[in-house]
């Protein structure tokens, strides 16, 4: 009986080591890098957009960008966007280009431009045109008011930094 324990210990140790190694390999998760946020006039809650980067340092081909609520008015609780919010307001379609390792985002909300997700050094950034200049997008502010059952967007402000000069960029428009 004493000889069985040492003999079983080696296979069990080996099985445990293989299990932990496979968990580490399969369990390599995506890393999120903040891109930009949408703030609204309604309350302090924001919608955060992040790039999803795989263990290889490239954008995730399946889901290069994710969006979610940060409920600052509710102690910073994180929540998914509802189907209605994804479809009509804060959602987007991301198209991944594996050759360039970039993604383009078409937003559900009318901001009248496409957003590119590009590598800038070791991080990914959201790039778009702000006030006529290529810029890294930081945030979008939407002023909207409820009119009966509908919500009317009064204006949109887009903020970022000029890609070349690094100076602050701002654009105000009425959709």
Residue, then its C-alpha position, 0 to 999 in steps of 0.5 A: x500500500x505504501x508503494x502505491x501512494x508514491x506511484x500515484x503521486x507522480x501521475x497526479x502531480x503530472x495531471x495537475x501540472x498539465x491541467x494548470x498549464x492548459x488553463x493558463x494557455x486557454x485562460x489567456x484572456x483579452x486585455x481591454x484598453x480604453x478608447x473613448x467615452x460618451x457623456x450625456x446631459x441626462x445624468x453622470x452615467x457614461x458609455x465607455x468604449x474599449x479596444x480588446x487586445x489578445x495575448x499576441x498584442x493585436x486586436x481581437x478579430x471577433x470583437x475588437x471593440x466593446x462598449x458598456x455603461x459605467x453608472x457613475x450615478x449608481x456608485x460606478x456600477x458596470x452594466x451591459x448596454x441593452x438591445x435598444x441602446x446598442x441598436x439605436x443609440x450607443x451601439x456600433x458595428x466594428x469591421x476588423x482589418x487583419x492585415x492592418x490590425x485596425x478596426x473601423x467603427x460605424x456608430x449608431x448615434x449620428x456623429x457624422x463620421x467613422x472612428x478608426x481603432x489604430x495602434x499608437x505605440x503600445x496602445x490602441x486609440x480611437x482616431x477620427x476627424x475633429x474640426x477638420x484635423x485627424x485627431x485621437x478621440x477622447x470623448x463625445x458629449x450629447x445634449x439631448x432632451x425628451x420630447x414626449x416619447x422621443x428623445x431629441x439630440x440638441x447638439x453633439x460636442x466631440x473632444x480629442x487631441x490633434x494627431x500631429x501637434x497634440x493640441x486639444x481639438x473640439x467640434x460642436x455640431x447639430x445632427 
